[in-house]
Amino acid sequence: MNYHTLAAFRVEQTDILDRLLTESVAALLADGLVTLAAVAQDGMRVRASAGAASYPRPLDARALPRRGGGPGRRPQGRA
């Protein structure tokens, strides 16, 4: 598998991957295995070369679904 194959998969499966990550984090939170005391994002842009709209707003734990609940709301402003 090369970079292009992986990149194409990620682009084509954005909704599924987003839902999987959201549900996984929600389950870990519900079981008390993680907290959102410190959240980091890999690959953040340097402010000098990106506009303010390029930066995600802070993650709100209330936006995550409860374990076994319905779908969550994706925080606005995330890339």
C-alpha positions as CSV (number, residue, x, y, z in Angstrom):
1,M,0.0,0.0,0.0
2,N,1.4,3.4,-1.0
3,Y,0.7,6.9,0.1
4,H,-1.7,7.6,-2.7
5,T,-3.8,4.5,-2.0
6,L,-4.1,5.4,1.7
7,A,-4.9,9.1,0.9
8,A,-7.6,8.1,-1.6
9,F,-9.2,5.8,1.0
10,R,-9.2,8.5,3.6
11,V,-10.8,11.0,1.3
12,E,-13.5,8.5,0.1
13,Q,-14.4,7.2,3.6
14,T,-14.4,10.5,5.5
15,D,-17.9,10.1,7.0
16,I,-17.2,6.5,8.2
17,L,-13.8,7.4,9.6
18,D,-15.2,10.4,11.4
19,R,-18.1,8.4,12.9
20,L,-15.7,5.6,14.0
21,L,-13.4,8.1,15.7
22,T,-16.3,10.0,17.4
23,E,-17.9,6.8,18.7
24,S,-14.5,5.4,19.9
25,V,-13.7,8.6,21.9
26,A,-17.2,8.7,23.3
27,A,-16.9,5.1,24.5
28,L,-13.5,5.8,26.1
29,L,-15.0,8.9,27.8
30,A,-18.0,7.0,29.1
31,D,-15.8,4.3,30.6
32,G,-13.6,6.9,32.3
33,L,-10.6,5.6,30.4
34,V,-9.7,9.1,29.0
35,T,-10.5,12.7,29.7
36,L,-10.5,15.8,27.5
37,A,-8.3,17.7,29.9
38,A,-5.7,18.1,27.1
39,V,-6.5,17.6,23.4
40,A,-4.0,18.0,20.6
41,Q,-4.2,17.7,16.9
42,D,-1.4,16.4,14.8
43,G,-0.5,18.4,11.7
44,M,-1.7,21.8,12.9
45,R,-1.0,24.7,10.5
46,V,1.3,27.5,11.3
47,R,-0.7,30.7,12.0
48,A,1.5,32.8,9.7
49,S,0.5,30.8,6.6
50,A,-3.2,30.0,7.4
51,G,-6.3,32.2,8.0
52,A,-8.3,32.1,11.2
53,A,-11.0,30.0,9.5
54,S,-8.4,27.2,9.2
55,Y,-8.3,26.5,12.9
56,P,-10.7,24.2,14.6
57,R,-12.7,25.4,17.6
58,P,-12.1,23.6,20.9
59,L,-13.6,20.2,21.2
60,D,-16.8,20.2,23.3
61,A,-17.4,16.9,25.1
62,R,-21.2,17.7,25.0
63,A,-21.0,17.3,21.2
64,L,-20.0,13.7,21.5
65,P,-22.7,11.0,21.5
66,R,-23.4,9.1,24.7
67,R,-22.5,5.5,24.6
68,G,-25.3,3.6,22.9
69,G,-26.9,6.9,21.9
70,G,-27.6,8.4,18.6
71,P,-25.2,10.1,16.2
72,G,-23.1,13.0,17.5
73,R,-22.7,16.5,16.1
74,R,-19.4,17.2,14.4
75,P,-17.9,20.4,15.9
76,Q,-18.0,23.3,13.4
77,G,-14.8,24.5,11.9
78,R,-12.9,21.2,11.9
79,A,-11.0,20.3,8.7
